[in-house]
Amino acid sequence: MPAPLLLDLSHTCHTRARTGIQRVSRALRRELGAAAQPVTHDPYAGVWRPLARWEEANLTAPGSAGRRGARWPWSARARGWLAA
């Protein structure tokens, strides 16, 4: 079995912005489907990991965000700090 393709969605899964790179990242995720494993770098835990449900939901959320920056909820930060 070939090694899985890891798709880094670290920024895109933490924002609902719909600008250039976010559109490309979402399109790649949609087109690659199960052929790629979406991952994110968790700076609070200091590890690469698969996306959590809330991060997957950000990728498919309708509409756009008022801000383009990536945002980490406090609960995700706390889980990372406790895991580190």
N, CA, C and O atoms as a Maestro MAE file, in Angstrom:
{
 s_m_m2io_version
 :::
 2.0.0
}

f_m_ct {
 s_m_title
 :::
 protein
 m_atom[336] {
  # First column is atom index #
  i_m_mmod_type
  r_m_x_coord
  r_m_y_coord
  r_m_z_coord
  i_m_residue_number
  s_m_chain_name
  s_m_pdb_residue_name
  s_m_pdb_atom_name
  i_m_atomic_number
  :::
  1 25 0.847 -1.180 0.000 1 A "MET " " N  " 7
  2 3 0.000 0.000 0.000 1 A "MET " " CA " 6
  3 2 0.892 1.244 0.000 1 A "MET " " C  " 6
  4 15 1.820 1.334 0.804 1 A "MET " " O  " 8
  5 25 0.625 2.193 -0.884 2 A "PRO " " N  " 7
  6 3 1.451 3.407 -0.929 2 A "PRO " " CA " 6
  7 2 1.241 4.270 0.319 2 A "PRO " " C  " 6
  8 15 0.203 4.207 0.978 2 A "PRO " " O  " 8
  9 25 2.248 5.065 0.614 3 A "ALA " " N  " 7
  10 3 2.144 5.986 1.756 3 A "ALA " " CA " 6
  11 2 1.020 6.982 1.492 3 A "ALA " " C  " 6
  12 15 0.816 7.393 0.350 3 A "ALA " " O  " 8
  13 25 0.290 7.373 2.534 4 A "PRO " " N  " 7
  14 3 -0.815 8.327 2.325 4 A "PRO " " CA " 6
  15 2 -0.276 9.715 1.959 4 A "PRO " " C  " 6
  16 15 0.821 10.107 2.357 4 A "PRO " " O  " 8
  17 25 -1.069 10.421 1.206 5 A "LEU " " N  " 7
  18 3 -0.766 11.807 0.872 5 A "LEU " " CA " 6
  19 2 -1.289 12.668 2.019 5 A "LEU " " C  " 6
  20 15 -2.482 12.641 2.319 5 A "LEU " " O  " 8
  21 25 -0.413 13.425 2.656 6 A "LEU " " N  " 7
  22 3 -0.820 14.304 3.752 6 A "LEU " " CA " 6
  23 2 -1.084 15.694 3.188 6 A "LEU " " C  " 6
  24 15 -0.228 16.273 2.518 6 A "LEU " " O  " 8
  25 25 -2.258 16.219 3.458 7 A "LEU " " N  " 7
  26 3 -2.661 17.537 2.963 7 A "LEU " " CA " 6
  27 2 -2.681 18.506 4.144 7 A "LEU " " C  " 6
  28 15 -3.548 18.421 5.013 7 A "LEU " " O  " 8
  29 25 -1.716 19.427 4.165 8 A "ASP " " N  " 7
  30 3 -1.593 20.391 5.265 8 A "ASP " " CA " 6
  31 2 -2.659 21.475 5.125 8 A "ASP " " C  " 6
  32 15 -2.596 22.316 4.229 8 A "ASP " " O  " 8
  33 25 -3.635 21.437 6.025 9 A "LEU " " N  " 7
  34 3 -4.706 22.436 6.045 9 A "LEU " " CA " 6
  35 2 -4.645 23.268 7.326 9 A "LEU " " C  " 6
  36 15 -5.671 23.740 7.814 9 A "LEU " " O  " 8
  37 25 -3.441 23.444 7.866 10 A "SER " " N  " 7
  38 3 -3.261 24.125 9.153 10 A "SER " " CA " 6
  39 2 -3.926 25.494 9.207 10 A "SER " " C  " 6
  40 15 -4.589 25.811 10.194 10 A "SER " " O  " 8
  41 25 -3.768 26.298 8.188 11 A "HIS " " N  " 7
  42 3 -4.385 27.623 8.214 11 A "HIS " " CA " 6
  43 2 -5.844 27.558 7.790 11 A "HIS " " C  " 6
  44 15 -6.709 28.148 8.437 11 A "HIS " " O  " 8
  45 25 -6.115 26.847 6.715 12 A "THR " " N  " 7
  46 3 -7.454 26.842 6.128 12 A "THR " " CA " 6
  47 2 -8.506 26.263 7.061 12 A "THR " " C  " 6
  48 15 -9.644 26.734 7.059 12 A "THR " " O  " 8
  49 25 -8.161 25.255 7.861 13 A "CYS " " N  " 7
  50 3 -9.168 24.658 8.745 13 A "CYS " " CA " 6
  51 2 -9.448 25.526 9.972 13 A "CYS " " C  " 6
  52 15 -10.316 25.194 10.779 13 A "CYS " " O  " 8
  53 25 -8.719 26.636 10.118 14 A "HIS " " N  " 7
  54 3 -8.931 27.534 11.254 14 A "HIS " " CA " 6
  55 2 -9.477 28.888 10.834 14 A "HIS " " C  " 6
  56 15 -9.466 29.836 11.619 14 A "HIS " " O  " 8
  57 25 -9.948 28.981 9.616 15 A "THR " " N  " 7
  58 3 -10.541 30.222 9.136 15 A "THR " " CA " 6
  59 2 -11.684 29.894 8.184 15 A "THR " " C  " 6
  60 15 -11.691 28.843 7.542 15 A "THR " " O  " 8
  61 25 -12.631 30.789 8.102 16 A "ARG " " N  " 7
  62 3 -13.717 30.621 7.135 16 A "ARG " " CA " 6
  63 2 -13.554 31.579 5.962 16 A "ARG " " C  " 6
  64 15 -14.479 31.778 5.174 16 A "ARG " " O  " 8
  65 25 -12.372 32.166 5.857 17 A "ALA " " N  " 7
  66 3 -12.080 33.071 4.741 17 A "ALA " " CA " 6
  67 2 -12.185 32.308 3.426 17 A "ALA " " C  " 6
  68 15 -11.965 31.098 3.381 17 A "ALA " " O  " 8
  69 25 -12.516 33.009 2.384 18 A "ARG " " N  " 7
  70 3 -12.680 32.394 1.061 18 A "ARG " " CA " 6
  71 2 -11.807 33.109 0.030 18 A "ARG " " C  " 6
  72 15 -12.254 33.379 -1.085 18 A "ARG " " O  " 8
  73 25 -10.565 33.415 0.399 19 A "THR " " N  " 7
  74 3 -9.665 34.076 -0.539 19 A "THR " " CA " 6
  75 2 -8.816 33.023 -1.244 19 A "THR " " C  " 6
  76 15 -9.052 31.828 -1.066 19 A "THR " " O  " 8
  77 25 -7.852 33.434 -2.027 20 A "GLY " " N  " 7
  78 3 -7.051 32.560 -2.886 20 A "GLY " " CA " 6
  79 2 -6.641 31.208 -2.342 20 A "GLY " " C  " 6
  80 15 -7.156 30.185 -2.793 20 A "GLY " " O  " 8
  81 25 -5.722 31.174 -1.377 21 A "ILE " " N  " 7
  82 3 -5.193 29.895 -0.910 21 A "ILE " " CA " 6
  83 2 -6.263 29.064 -0.214 21 A "ILE " " C  " 6
  84 15 -6.238 27.836 -0.295 21 A "ILE " " O  " 8
  85 25 -7.195 29.711 0.463 22 A "GLN " " N  " 7
  86 3 -8.261 28.953 1.120 22 A "GLN " " CA " 6
  87 2 -9.144 28.254 0.088 22 A "GLN " " C  " 6
  88 15 -9.535 27.104 0.287 22 A "GLN " " O  " 8
  89 25 -9.458 28.935 -1.005 23 A "ARG " " N  " 7
  90 3 -10.265 28.304 -2.068 23 A "ARG " " CA " 6
  91 2 -9.523 27.119 -2.675 23 A "ARG " " C  " 6
  92 15 -10.117 26.066 -2.906 23 A "ARG " " O  " 8
  93 25 -8.229 27.288 -2.935 24 A "VAL " " N  " 7
  94 3 -7.427 26.207 -3.516 24 A "VAL " " CA " 6
  95 2 -7.349 25.032 -2.546 24 A "VAL " " C  " 6
  96 15 -7.519 23.885 -2.957 24 A "VAL " " O  " 8
  97 25 -7.097 25.297 -1.280 25 A "SER " " N  " 7
  98 3 -6.998 24.233 -0.276 25 A "SER " " CA " 6
  99 2 -8.302 23.460 -0.148 25 A "SER " " C  " 6
  100 15 -8.294 22.230 -0.088 25 A "SER " " O  " 8
  101 25 -9.414 24.172 -0.108 26 A "ARG " " N  " 7
  102 3 -10.718 23.507 -0.002 26 A "ARG " " CA " 6
  103 2 -11.009 22.675 -1.254 26 A "ARG " " C  " 6
  104 15 -11.549 21.573 -1.158 26 A "ARG " " O  " 8
  105 25 -10.654 23.199 -2.416 27 A "ALA " " N  " 7
  106 3 -10.868 22.458 -3.662 27 A "ALA " " CA " 6
  107 2 -10.009 21.192 -3.698 27 A "ALA " " C  " 6
  108 15 -10.481 20.141 -4.131 27 A "ALA " " O  " 8
  109 25 -8.758 21.280 -3.250 28 A "LEU " " N  " 7
  110 3 -7.902 20.098 -3.182 28 A "LEU " " CA " 6
  111 2 -8.500 19.045 -2.259 28 A "LEU " " C  " 6
  112 15 -8.545 17.864 -2.603 28 A "LEU " " O  " 8
  113 25 -8.956 19.469 -1.097 29 A "ARG " " N  " 7
  114 3 -9.571 18.536 -0.138 29 A "ARG " " CA " 6
  115 2 -10.779 17.853 -0.764 29 A "ARG " " C  " 6
  116 15 -10.941 16.638 -0.647 29 A "ARG " " O  " 8
  117 25 -11.611 18.620 -1.416 30 A "ARG " " N  " 7
  118 3 -12.826 18.084 -2.035 30 A "ARG " " CA " 6
  119 2 -12.478 17.103 -3.155 30 A "ARG " " C  " 6
  120 15 -13.066 16.024 -3.229 30 A "ARG " " O  " 8
  121 25 -11.534 17.460 -4.023 31 A "GLU " " N  " 7
  122 3 -11.198 16.622 -5.178 31 A "GLU " " CA " 6
  123 2 -10.390 15.381 -4.802 31 A "GLU " " C  " 6
  124 15 -10.589 14.320 -5.393 31 A "GLU " " O  " 8
  125 25 -9.486 15.495 -3.835 32 A "LEU " " N  " 7
  126 3 -8.671 14.346 -3.444 32 A "LEU " " CA " 6
  127 2 -9.456 13.343 -2.601 32 A "LEU " " C  " 6
  128 15 -9.188 12.142 -2.647 32 A "LEU " " O  " 8
  129 25 -10.418 13.834 -1.837 33 A "GLY " " N  " 7
  130 3 -11.256 12.946 -1.029 33 A "GLY " " CA " 6
  131 2 -10.435 12.031 -0.140 33 A "GLY " " C  " 6
  132 15 -9.552 12.486 0.588 33 A "GLY " " O  " 8
  133 25 -10.730 10.735 -0.202 34 A "ALA " " N  " 7
  134 3 -10.067 9.751 0.661 34 A "ALA " " CA " 6
  135 2 -8.619 9.484 0.256 34 A "ALA " " C  " 6
  136 15 -7.892 8.823 0.998 34 A "ALA " " O  " 8
  137 25 -8.186 9.980 -0.897 35 A "ALA " " N  " 7
  138 3 -6.801 9.773 -1.337 35 A "ALA " " CA " 6
  139 2 -5.810 10.589 -0.508 35 A "ALA " " C  " 6
  140 15 -4.608 10.329 -0.551 35 A "ALA " " O  " 8
  141 25 -6.302 11.568 0.242 36 A "ALA " " N  " 7
  142 3 -5.427 12.423 1.054 36 A "ALA " " CA " 6
  143 2 -5.916 12.465 2.497 36 A "ALA " " C  " 6
  144 15 -7.119 12.477 2.761 36 A "ALA " " O  " 8
  145 25 -4.974 12.486 3.411 37 A "GLN " " N  " 7
  146 3 -5.287 12.616 4.836 37 A "GLN " " CA " 6
  147 2 -5.074 14.078 5.224 37 A "GLN " " C  " 6
  148 15 -3.936 14.548 5.229 37 A "GLN " " O  " 8
  149 25 -6.155 14.816 5.554 38 A "PRO " " N  " 7
  150 3 -5.968 16.210 5.966 38 A "PRO " " CA " 6
  151 2 -5.348 16.277 7.363 38 A "PRO " " C  " 6
  152 15 -5.794 15.590 8.281 38 A "PRO " " O  " 8
  153 25 -4.328 17.101 7.514 39 A "VAL " " N  " 7
  154 3 -3.646 17.251 8.798 39 A "VAL " " CA " 6
  155 2 -3.486 18.732 9.125 39 A "VAL " " C  " 6
  156 15 -3.593 19.598 8.256 39 A "VAL " " O  " 8
  157 25 -3.229 18.994 10.393 40 A "THR " " N  " 7
  158 3 -2.950 20.347 10.851 40 A "THR " " CA " 6
  159 2 -1.793 20.297 11.838 40 A "THR " " C  " 6
  160 15 -1.612 19.309 12.550 40 A "THR " " O  " 8
  161 25 -1.021 21.360 11.872 41 A "HIS " " N  " 7
  162 3 0.004 21.466 12.910 41 A "HIS " " CA " 6
  163 2 -0.634 22.176 14.087 41 A "HIS " " C  " 6
  164 15 -1.120 23.301 13.963 41 A "HIS " " O  " 8
  165 25 -0.628 21.512 15.224 42 A "ASP " " N  " 7
  166 3 -1.205 22.074 16.445 42 A "ASP " " CA " 6
  167 2 -0.079 22.741 17.231 42 A "ASP " " C  " 6
  168 15 0.712 22.050 17.873 42 A "ASP " " O  " 8
  169 25 0.008 24.077 17.193 43 A "PRO " " N  " 7
  170 3 1.106 24.752 17.876 43 A "PRO " " CA " 6
  171 2 1.012 24.665 19.396 43 A "PRO " " C  " 6
  172 15 2.005 24.872 20.093 43 A "PRO " " O  " 8
  173 25 -0.166 24.362 19.906 44 A "TYR " " N  " 7
  174 3 -0.348 24.277 21.357 44 A "TYR " " CA " 6
  175 2 0.080 22.924 21.897 44 A "TYR " " C  " 6
  176 15 0.522 22.829 23.042 44 A "TYR " " O  " 8
  177 25 -0.046 21.867 21.084 45 A "ALA " " N  " 7
  178 3 0.413 20.533 21.479 45 A "ALA " " CA " 6
  179 2 1.797 20.239 20.904 45 A "ALA " " C  " 6
  180 15 2.490 19.330 21.361 45 A "ALA " " O  " 8
  181 25 2.193 21.025 19.888 46 A "GLY " " N  " 7
  182 3 3.499 20.823 19.264 46 A "GLY " " CA " 6
  183 2 3.565 19.568 18.403 46 A "GLY " " C  " 6
  184 15 4.623 18.947 18.296 46 A "GLY " " O  " 8
  185 25 2.434 19.184 17.783 47 A "VAL " " N  " 7
  186 3 2.382 17.969 16.968 47 A "VAL " " CA " 6
  187 2 1.573 18.200 15.692 47 A "VAL " " C  " 6
  188 15 0.785 19.140 15.598 47 A "VAL " " O  " 8
  189 25 1.788 17.321 14.717 48 A "TRP " " N  " 7
  190 3 0.918 17.229 13.545 48 A "TRP " " CA " 6
  191 2 -0.145 16.213 13.892 48 A "TRP " " C  " 6
  192 15 0.152 15.192 14.513 48 A "TRP " " O  " 8
  193 25 -1.396 16.478 13.496 49 A "ARG " " N  " 7
  194 3 -2.477 15.551 13.820 49 A "ARG " " CA " 6
  195 2 -3.585 15.656 12.780 49 A "ARG " " C  " 6
  196 15 -3.665 16.640 12.045 49 A "ARG " " O  " 8
  197 25 -4.455 14.616 12.720 50 A "PRO " " N  " 7
  198 3 -5.625 14.705 11.837 50 A "PRO " " CA " 6
  199 2 -6.546 15.823 12.312 50 A "PRO " " C  " 6
  200 15 -6.472 16.243 13.467 50 A "PRO " " O  " 8
  201 25 -7.401 16.298 11.437 51 A "LEU " " N  " 7
  202 3 -8.324 17.375 11.790 51 A "LEU " " CA " 6
  203 2 -9.386 16.891 12.768 51 A "LEU " " C  " 6
  204 15 -9.870 15.764 12.672 51 A "LEU " " O  " 8
  205 25 -9.737 17.754 13.703 52 A "ALA " " N  " 7
  206 3 -10.856 17.498 14.616 52 A "ALA " " CA " 6
  207 2 -12.160 17.810 13.876 52 A "ALA " " C  " 6
  208 15 -12.142 18.438 12.817 52 A "ALA " " O  " 8
  209 25 -13.286 17.368 14.436 53 A "ARG " " N  " 7
  210 3 -14.583 17.602 13.783 53 A "ARG " " CA " 6
  211 2 -14.845 19.082 13.526 53 A "ARG " " C  " 6
  212 15 -15.335 19.447 12.457 53 A "ARG " " O  " 8
  213 25 -14.521 19.944 14.502 54 A "TRP " " N  " 7
  214 3 -14.795 21.372 14.321 54 A "TRP " " CA " 6
  215 2 -13.928 21.965 13.214 54 A "TRP " " C  " 6
  216 15 -14.344 22.912 12.546 54 A "TRP " " O  " 8
  217 25 -12.724 21.417 13.012 55 A "GLU " " N  " 7
  218 3 -11.853 21.901 11.938 55 A "GLU " " CA " 6
  219 2 -12.387 21.448 10.574 55 A "GLU " " C  " 6
  220 15 -12.364 22.212 9.610 55 A "GLU " " O  " 8
  221 25 -12.869 20.200 10.501 56 A "GLU " " N  " 7
  222 3 -13.510 19.711 9.266 56 A "GLU " " CA " 6
  223 2 -14.729 20.572 8.944 56 A "GLU " " C  " 6
  224 15 -14.972 20.905 7.784 56 A "GLU " " O  " 8
  225 25 -15.499 20.933 9.983 57 A "ALA " " N  " 7
  226 3 -16.699 21.756 9.781 57 A "ALA " " CA " 6
  227 2 -16.332 23.130 9.214 57 A "ALA " " C  " 6
  228 15 -17.075 23.673 8.396 57 A "ALA " " O  " 8
  229 25 -15.213 23.694 9.631 58 A "ASN " " N  " 7
  230 3 -14.764 24.987 9.086 58 A "ASN " " CA " 6
  231 2 -14.498 24.906 7.586 58 A "ASN " " C  " 6
  232 15 -14.686 25.888 6.867 58 A "ASN " " O  " 8
  233 25 -14.065 23.746 7.115 59 A "LEU " " N  " 7
  234 3 -13.761 23.589 5.690 59 A "LEU " " CA " 6
  235 2 -15.016 23.617 4.830 59 A "LEU " " C  " 6
  236 15 -14.972 24.044 3.676 59 A "LEU " " O  " 8
  237 25 -16.135 23.164 5.386 60 A "THR " " N  " 7
  238 3 -17.367 23.056 4.597 60 A "THR " " CA " 6
  239 2 -18.418 24.087 4.981 60 A "THR " " C  " 6
  240 15 -19.516 24.082 4.424 60 A "THR " " O  " 8
  241 25 -18.103 24.965 5.918 61 A "ALA " " N  " 7
  242 3 -19.077 25.967 6.371 61 A "ALA " " CA " 6
  243 2 -19.454 26.911 5.232 61 A "ALA " " C  " 6
  244 15 -18.588 27.356 4.478 61 A "ALA " " O  " 8
  245 25 -20.746 27.216 5.109 62 A "PRO " " N  " 7
  246 3 -21.170 28.153 4.061 62 A "PRO " " CA " 6
  247 2 -20.796 29.591 4.426 62 A "PRO " " C  " 6
  248 15 -20.529 29.904 5.586 62 A "PRO " " O  " 8
  249 25 -20.784 30.432 3.438 63 A "GLY " " N  " 7
  250 3 -20.501 31.844 3.688 63 A "GLY " " CA " 6
  251 2 -19.029 32.092 3.921 63 A "GLY " " C  " 6
  252 15 -18.198 31.191 3.810 63 A "GLY " " O  " 8
  253 25 -18.728 33.329 4.247 64 A "SER " " N  " 7
  254 3 -17.337 33.687 4.487 64 A "SER " " CA " 6
  255 2 -17.210 34.388 5.827 64 A "SER " " C  " 6
  256 15 -18.195 34.812 6.431 64 A "SER " " O  " 8
  257 25 -15.984 34.496 6.265 65 A "ALA " " N  " 7
  258 3 -15.703 35.108 7.560 65 A "ALA " " CA " 6
  259 2 -15.540 36.614 7.419 65 A "ALA " " C  " 6
  260 15 -15.237 37.122 6.340 65 A "ALA " " O  " 8
  261 25 -15.745 37.314 8.519 66 A "GLY " " N  " 7
  262 3 -15.496 38.740 8.535 66 A "GLY " " CA " 6
  263 2 -14.009 39.036 8.608 66 A "GLY " " C  " 6
  264 15 -13.557 40.114 8.222 66 A "GLY " " O  " 8
  265 25 -13.238 38.044 9.121 67 A "ARG " " N  " 7
  266 3 -11.788 38.200 9.249 67 A "ARG " " CA " 6
  267 2 -11.104 37.060 8.513 67 A "ARG " " C  " 6
  268 15 -11.647 35.960 8.410 67 A "ARG " " O  " 8
  269 25 -9.909 37.329 8.003 68 A "ARG " " N  " 7
  270 3 -9.193 36.303 7.250 68 A "ARG " " CA " 6
  271 2 -8.231 35.498 8.107 68 A "ARG " " C  " 6
  272 15 -7.798 34.428 7.681 68 A "ARG " " O  " 8
  273 25 -7.884 35.963 9.281 69 A "GLY " " N  " 7
  274 3 -6.899 35.280 10.103 69 A "GLY " " CA " 6
  275 2 -7.388 33.955 10.660 69 A "GLY " " C  " 6
  276 15 -8.591 33.733 10.803 69 A "GLY " " O  " 8
  277 25 -6.445 33.079 10.970 70 A "ALA " " N  " 7
  278 3 -6.770 31.793 11.584 70 A "ALA " " CA " 6
  279 2 -7.091 32.010 13.058 70 A "ALA " " C  " 6
  280 15 -6.460 32.825 13.730 70 A "ALA " " O  " 8
  281 25 -8.080 31.271 13.550 71 A "ARG " " N  " 7
  282 3 -8.478 31.406 14.951 71 A "ARG " " CA " 6
  283 2 -8.566 30.032 15.589 71 A "ARG " " C  " 6
  284 15 -9.122 29.098 15.010 71 A "ARG " " O  " 8
  285 25 -8.015 29.920 16.783 72 A "TRP " " N  " 7
  286 3 -8.080 28.684 17.565 72 A "TRP " " CA " 6
  287 2 -8.969 28.945 18.773 72 A "TRP " " C  " 6
  288 15 -8.679 29.847 19.558 72 A "TRP " " O  " 8
  289 25 -10.052 28.173 18.944 73 A "PRO " " N  " 7
  290 3 -10.898 28.355 20.130 73 A "PRO " " CA " 6
  291 2 -10.117 28.006 21.404 73 A "PRO " " C  " 6
  292 15 -9.169 27.222 21.367 73 A "PRO " " O  " 8
  293 25 -10.522 28.590 22.505 74 A "TRP " " N  " 7
  294 3 -9.844 28.337 23.781 74 A "TRP " " CA " 6
  295 2 -9.840 26.856 24.131 74 A "TRP " " C  " 6
  296 15 -8.857 26.353 24.676 74 A "TRP " " O  " 8
  297 25 -10.930 26.147 23.823 75 A "SER " " N  " 7
  298 3 -10.989 24.717 24.150 75 A "SER " " CA " 6
  299 2 -9.906 23.940 23.401 75 A "SER " " C  " 6
  300 15 -9.309 23.021 23.961 75 A "SER " " O  " 8
  301 25 -9.647 24.298 22.146 76 A "ALA " " N  " 7
  302 3 -8.603 23.623 21.368 76 A "ALA " " CA " 6
  303 2 -7.219 23.975 21.911 76 A "ALA " " C  " 6
  304 15 -6.336 23.120 21.961 76 A "ALA " " O  " 8
  305 25 -7.034 25.209 22.310 77 A "ARG " " N  " 7
  306 3 -5.752 25.612 22.903 77 A "ARG " " CA " 6
  307 2 -5.491 24.834 24.188 77 A "ARG " " C  " 6
  308 15 -4.390 24.328 24.407 77 A "ARG " " O  " 8
  309 25 -6.513 24.744 25.034 78 A "ALA " " N  " 7
  310 3 -6.360 24.046 26.315 78 A "ALA " " CA " 6
  311 2 -6.031 22.574 26.096 78 A "ALA " " C  " 6
  312 15 -5.162 22.030 26.777 78 A "ALA " " O  " 8
  313 25 -6.720 21.915 25.146 79 A "ARG " " N  " 7
  314 3 -6.425 20.505 24.857 79 A "ARG " " CA " 6
  315 2 -4.976 20.350 24.421 79 A "ARG " " C  " 6
  316 15 -4.306 19.397 24.819 79 A "ARG " " O  " 8
  317 25 -4.492 21.275 23.612 80 A "GLY " " N  " 7
  318 3 -3.106 21.221 23.168 80 A "GLY " " CA " 6
  319 2 -2.125 21.397 24.308 80 A "GLY " " C  " 6
  320 15 -1.140 20.667 24.410 80 A "GLY " " O  " 8
  321 25 -2.396 22.365 25.161 81 A "TRP " " N  " 7
  322 3 -1.504 22.602 26.306 81 A "TRP " " CA " 6
  323 2 -1.470 21.395 27.232 81 A "TRP " " C  " 6
  324 15 -0.408 21.020 27.729 81 A "TRP " " O  " 8
  325 25 -2.625 20.786 27.464 82 A "LEU " " N  " 7
  326 3 -2.697 19.629 28.359 82 A "LEU " " CA " 6
  327 2 -2.040 18.402 27.745 82 A "LEU " " C  " 6
  328 15 -1.504 17.559 28.465 82 A "LEU " " O  " 8
  329 25 -2.077 18.297 26.418 83 A "ALA " " N  " 7
  330 3 -1.483 17.145 25.743 83 A "ALA " " CA " 6
  331 2 0.041 17.263 25.663 83 A "ALA " " C  " 6
  332 15 0.745 16.258 25.566 83 A "ALA " " O  " 8
  333 25 0.537 18.489 25.705 84 A "ALA " " N  " 7
  334 3 1.985 18.699 25.537 84 A "ALA " " CA " 6
  335 2 2.774 18.295 26.756 84 A "ALA " " C  " 6
  336 15 3.999 18.413 26.766 84 A "ALA " " O  " 8
  :::
 }
 m_bond[335] {
  # First column is bond index #
  i_m_from
  i_m_to
  i_m_order
  :::
  1 1 2 1
  2 2 3 1
  3 3 4 2
  4 3 5 1
  5 5 6 1
  6 6 7 1
  7 7 8 2
  8 7 9 1
  9 9 10 1
  10 10 11 1
  11 11 12 2
  12 11 13 1
  13 13 14 1
  14 14 15 1
  15 15 16 2
  16 15 17 1
  17 17 18 1
  18 18 19 1
  19 19 20 2
  20 19 21 1
  21 21 22 1
  22 22 23 1
  23 23 24 2
  24 23 25 1
  25 25 26 1
  26 26 27 1
  27 27 28 2
  28 27 29 1
  29 29 30 1
  30 30 31 1
  31 31 32 2
  32 31 33 1
  33 33 34 1
  34 34 35 1
  35 35 36 2
  36 35 37 1
  37 37 38 1
  38 38 39 1
  39 39 40 2
  40 39 41 1
  41 41 42 1
  42 42 43 1
  43 43 44 2
  44 43 45 1
  45 45 46 1
  46 46 47 1
  47 47 48 2
  48 47 49 1
  49 49 50 1
  50 50 51 1
  51 51 52 2
  52 51 53 1
  53 53 54 1
  54 54 55 1
  55 55 56 2
  56 55 57 1
  57 57 58 1
  58 58 59 1
  59 59 60 2
  60 59 61 1
  61 61 62 1
  62 62 63 1
  63 63 64 2
  64 63 65 1
  65 65 66 1
  66 66 67 1
  67 67 68 2
  68 67 69 1
  69 69 70 1
  70 70 71 1
  71 71 72 2
  72 71 73 1
  73 73 74 1
  74 74 75 1
  75 75 76 2
  76 75 77 1
  77 77 78 1
  78 78 79 1
  79 79 80 2
  80 79 81 1
  81 81 82 1
  82 82 83 1
  83 83 84 2
  84 83 85 1
  85 85 86 1
  86 86 87 1
  87 87 88 2
  88 87 89 1
  89 89 90 1
  90 90 91 1
  91 91 92 2
  92 91 93 1
  93 93 94 1
  94 94 95 1
  95 95 96 2
  96 95 97 1
  97 97 98 1
  98 98 99 1
  99 99 100 2
  100 99 101 1
  101 101 102 1
  102 102 103 1
  103 103 104 2
  104 103 105 1
  105 105 106 1
  106 106 107 1
  107 107 108 2
  108 107 109 1
  109 109 110 1
  110 110 111 1
  111 111 112 2
  112 111 113 1
  113 113 114 1
  114 114 115 1
  115 115 116 2
  116 115 117 1
  117 117 118 1
  118 118 119 1
  119 119 120 2
  120 119 121 1
  121 121 122 1
  122 122 123 1
  123 123 124 2
  124 123 125 1
  125 125 126 1
  126 126 127 1
  127 127 128 2
  128 127 129 1
  129 129 130 1
  130 130 131 1
  131 131 132 2
  132 131 133 1
  133 133 134 1
  134 134 135 1
  135 135 136 2
  136 135 137 1
  137 137 138 1
  138 138 139 1
  139 139 140 2
  140 139 141 1
  141 141 142 1
  142 142 143 1
  143 143 144 2
  144 143 145 1
  145 145 146 1
  146 146 147 1
  147 147 148 2
  148 147 149 1
  149 149 150 1
  150 150 151 1
  151 151 152 2
  152 151 153 1
  153 153 154 1
  154 154 155 1
  155 155 156 2
  156 155 157 1
  157 157 158 1
  158 158 159 1
  159 159 160 2
  160 159 161 1
  161 161 162 1
  162 162 163 1
  163 163 164 2
  164 163 165 1
  165 165 166 1
  166 166 167 1
  167 167 168 2
  168 167 169 1
  169 169 170 1
  170 170 171 1
  171 171 172 2
  172 171 173 1
  173 173 174 1
  174 174 175 1
  175 175 176 2
  176 175 177 1
  177 177 178 1
  178 178 179 1
  179 179 180 2
  180 179 181 1
  181 181 182 1
  182 182 183 1
  183 183 184 2
  184 183 185 1
  185 185 186 1
  186 186 187 1
  187 187 188 2
  188 187 189 1
  189 189 190 1
  190 190 191 1
  191 191 192 2
  192 191 193 1
  193 193 194 1
  194 194 195 1
  195 195 196 2
  196 195 197 1
  197 197 198 1
  198 198 199 1
  199 199 200 2
  200 199 201 1
  201 201 202 1
  202 202 203 1
  203 203 204 2
  204 203 205 1
  205 205 206 1
  206 206 207 1
  207 207 208 2
  208 207 209 1
  209 209 210 1
  210 210 211 1
  211 211 212 2
  212 211 213 1
  213 213 214 1
  214 214 215 1
  215 215 216 2
  216 215 217 1
  217 217 218 1
  218 218 219 1
  219 219 220 2
  220 219 221 1
  221 221 222 1
  222 222 223 1
  223 223 224 2
  224 223 225 1
  225 225 226 1
  226 226 227 1
  227 227 228 2
  228 227 229 1
  229 229 230 1
  230 230 231 1
  231 231 232 2
  232 231 233 1
  233 233 234 1
  234 234 235 1
  235 235 236 2
  236 235 237 1
  237 237 238 1
  238 238 239 1
  239 239 240 2
  240 239 241 1
  241 241 242 1
  242 242 243 1
  243 243 244 2
  244 243 245 1
  245 245 246 1
  246 246 247 1
  247 247 248 2
  248 247 249 1
  249 249 250 1
  250 250 251 1
  251 251 252 2
  252 251 253 1
  253 253 254 1
  254 254 255 1
  255 255 256 2
  256 255 257 1
  257 257 258 1
  258 258 259 1
  259 259 260 2
  260 259 261 1
  261 261 262 1
  262 262 263 1
  263 263 264 2
  264 263 265 1
  265 265 266 1
  266 266 267 1
  267 267 268 2
  268 267 269 1
  269 269 270 1
  270 270 271 1
  271 271 272 2
  272 271 273 1
  273 273 274 1
  274 274 275 1
  275 275 276 2
  276 275 277 1
  277 277 278 1
  278 278 279 1
  279 279 280 2
  280 279 281 1
  281 281 282 1
  282 282 283 1
  283 283 284 2
  284 283 285 1
  285 285 286 1
  286 286 287 1
  287 287 288 2
  288 287 289 1
  289 289 290 1
  290 290 291 1
  291 291 292 2
  292 291 293 1
  293 293 294 1
  294 294 295 1
  295 295 296 2
  296 295 297 1
  297 297 298 1
  298 298 299 1
  299 299 300 2
  300 299 301 1
  301 301 302 1
  302 302 303 1
  303 303 304 2
  304 303 305 1
  305 305 306 1
  306 306 307 1
  307 307 308 2
  308 307 309 1
  309 309 310 1
  310 310 311 1
  311 311 312 2
  312 311 313 1
  313 313 314 1
  314 314 315 1
  315 315 316 2
  316 315 317 1
  317 317 318 1
  318 318 319 1
  319 319 320 2
  320 319 321 1
  321 321 322 1
  322 322 323 1
  323 323 324 2
  324 323 325 1
  325 325 326 1
  326 326 327 1
  327 327 328 2
  328 327 329 1
  329 329 330 1
  330 330 331 1
  331 331 332 2
  332 331 333 1
  333 333 334 1
  334 334 335 1
  335 335 336 2
  :::
 }
}
